[in-house]
């Protein structure tokens, strides 16, 4: 028996019937829709990751020590990194099982999915979407600790050399700072080695400091940087 005849016989025995065209059309449409949805969610997650990196302030982390590495890791949004990886995998699966997925190599399928999420996520971040999404998530999910909340904890350790808050009074080579716990500090900065150009030493400015405690209410600042990260001033108290 010829191969073609064997194939026909097998089809008859197993009662194999062709699937209607609409089935393949619907399947392919759903796969591409899931791909688009996964890329979009991955992009949103990536924008939050960029927001967290911005808040970590690489200018501070440029001269890493053990504690500053811990600071950076403390701000990394592992939840959002997981979301990005998950939806990149969903996007990859959608491409792989689509009608033309076989034309792409494994590397191209993964790379295409990740690249789209990264590009869209970067645009979303530039437009402020990462910050708004992260804040909305923190507001509506009670168990979620926001990047800003973790940032306040990290920059509220004066005994370790990190302090932050709002300037309430400026006088000569020192000023008064109210930290995020409501405590008032005298900040001495006459010997400060670095003050970020964007920082305005005026009442209402929210800043972060690197230095050391002189006593319970006095802090000697070595570096003064904007609270919001490079290029971002902030006036007034942060809200969480």
C-alpha positions in Angstrom: 0.0 0.0 0.0 1.3 3.4 -1.0 2.0 6.1 1.6 -0.9 8.2 0.3 -3.2 5.3 0.6 -2.1 4.6 4.1 -2.7 8.2 5.1 -6.2 8.1 3.6 -7.0 4.9 5.4 -5.8 6.4 8.7 -8.0 9.4 8.2 -11.0 7.2 7.6 -10.3 5.0 10.6 -9.8 7.9 13.0 -12.7 9.9 11.5 -10.4 13.0 11.1 -12.3 16.0 9.8 -11.0 19.3 8.6 -11.5 22.2 11.0 -13.6 25.1 9.7 -11.8 28.2 8.6 -13.3 30.4 11.3 -11.7 28.2 13.9 -8.2 29.1 12.7 -9.1 32.7 12.2 -10.4 33.0 15.7 -7.5 31.1 17.2 -5.0 33.3 15.4 -6.9 36.4 16.4 -6.9 35.4 20.1 -3.2 34.6 20.0 -2.3 38.0 18.6 -4.7 39.8 20.9 -3.0 38.0 23.9 0.3 39.0 22.5 -0.7 42.7 22.3 -2.2 42.5 25.8 1.0 40.8 27.2 3.3 43.4 25.5 1.2 46.2 27.0 1.3 44.9 30.5 5.0 44.1 30.2 5.6 47.7 29.0 3.7 49.0 32.1 5.8 46.8 34.4 9.0 48.0 32.7 8.0 51.6 33.1 7.7 51.1 36.9 11.1 49.4 36.9 12.6 52.5 35.2 10.8 54.7 37.8 12.4 52.6 40.6 15.8 52.9 39.1 15.4 56.7 38.7 14.4 56.9 42.4 17.5 54.9 43.4 19.6 57.7 42.0 22.7 56.3 40.2 24.6 59.4 41.0 24.5 58.3 44.6 25.2 54.7 43.8 28.2 55.6 41.6 30.6 55.2 44.6 29.0 52.0 45.9 29.6 50.7 49.3 27.9 47.7 50.9 25.1 49.9 52.4 24.5 51.7 49.2 24.2 48.4 47.3 21.6 47.4 49.9 19.9 50.8 49.3 19.6 50.0 45.6 18.4 46.4 46.1 15.8 47.8 48.6 14.3 49.9 45.9 14.2 47.3 43.2 10.6 46.4 42.4 10.9 42.6 42.3 7.1 42.3 41.9 7.2 44.3 38.7 10.3 42.5 37.4 8.3 39.3 37.9 5.3 40.8 36.0 7.6 41.8 33.2 9.1 38.3 32.9 5.6 36.7 33.1 4.1 38.7 30.3 7.2 38.5 28.2 6.7 34.7 28.4 3.0 35.1 27.5 3.9 37.2 24.5 6.5 34.7 23.4 4.0 31.8 23.7 1.5 33.8 21.6 3.9 34.4 18.8 5.2 30.8 18.9 1.7 29.4 18.5 0.5 31.9 15.9 0.0 31.0 12.2 3.4 32.5 11.2 5.2 31.8 14.4 7.3 29.0 12.9 9.1 31.5 10.7 10.8 33.1 13.7 13.7 31.5 15.6 13.4 31.1 19.3 15.8 34.0 19.9 13.8 36.3 17.6 10.5 35.4 19.3 11.9 36.2 22.8 13.8 39.3 21.6 10.8 40.7 19.7 8.5 40.3 22.6 10.9 41.8 25.1 12.0 44.7 22.8 8.4 45.8 22.2 7.7 45.9 26.0 11.0 47.8 26.6 10.3 50.4 23.9 6.7 51.0 24.9 7.6 50.9 28.6 10.3 53.6 28.1 7.8 55.9 26.3 5.3 55.2 29.1 7.9 56.1 31.7 8.9 59.3 29.9 5.3 60.4 29.9 5.1 59.9 33.7 3.1 56.7 33.4 5.4 54.6 35.6 5.1 56.9 38.5 1.3 57.2 38.2 0.8 53.4 37.8 3.0 52.6 40.8 1.2 55.2 42.9 -2.3 53.9 41.8 -1.2 50.4 42.6 0.1 51.4 46.1 -3.2 53.3 46.8 -5.5 50.4 45.8 -3.5 47.4 47.0 -3.2 47.6 50.8 -0.5 44.9 51.1 1.8 46.6 48.5 4.6 48.7 49.8 5.3 51.5 47.3 8.7 52.5 46.0 8.3 55.8 47.8 7.5 54.2 51.1 10.6 52.0 50.8 12.6 55.0 49.8 11.5 56.9 52.9 12.6 54.0 55.1 16.0 53.9 53.4 16.6 57.7 53.7 15.4 57.8 57.3 18.4 56.2 58.8 20.5 59.1 60.2 22.6 56.8 62.3 23.7 55.1 59.1 24.4 58.5 57.4 21.1 58.9 55.4 18.5 61.5 56.2 15.7 63.2 54.2 12.9 65.6 54.6 11.7 69.2 54.0 13.6 72.4 54.6 11.7 74.5 57.1 14.3 77.3 57.8 17.6 78.5 56.2 20.3 80.5 58.1 23.9 80.9 57.0 25.8 77.6 56.8 23.0 75.6 58.4 19.3 75.0 57.9 16.5 73.2 59.7 15.0 70.1 58.2 11.8 68.3 59.2 12.2 64.6 58.4 9.4 62.3 57.3 8.7 61.3 60.9 8.1 64.9 61.9 11.4 65.3 63.8 13.3 68.6 63.4 17.0 68.6 62.6 19.7 71.2 62.5 21.7 70.5 59.3 25.2 71.8 59.1 26.5 72.0 55.5 29.3 74.6 55.6 31.8 71.8 54.7 29.5 70.0 52.3 31.5 68.4 49.5 28.6 68.2 47.0 25.3 70.1 46.5 23.3 69.1 43.4 22.9 72.1 41.1 19.1 71.5 40.9 18.7 71.8 44.7 17.4 75.2 45.9 18.4 75.8 49.5 15.0 77.3 50.4 12.1 76.7 52.6 9.7 74.0 51.2 12.4 72.1 49.3 12.4 68.3 49.9 15.9 66.8 49.8 18.0 63.8 50.8 21.3 64.0 52.6 24.4 61.8 53.0 26.5 62.6 56.1 26.7 61.7 59.8 25.0 62.5 63.0 26.7 65.0 65.3 24.1 64.4 68.1 20.4 63.5 68.4 19.2 66.6 66.5 22.3 67.7 64.5 23.3 66.2 61.2 26.5 67.2 59.3 25.8 66.9 55.5 28.5 65.8 53.1 26.1 65.5 50.1 22.8 67.3 49.4 20.6 65.9 46.6 17.1 66.3 45.3 14.5 63.9 46.7 13.0 63.0 43.4 16.3 61.8 41.8 18.5 63.4 39.2 17.0 66.4 37.6 13.8 66.3 39.8 13.1 68.9 42.4 10.3 68.4 44.9 8.7 71.0 47.1 6.6 70.0 50.1 6.1 66.8 51.9 5.7 63.6 50.0 2.4 61.9 50.4 1.9 58.1 50.6 
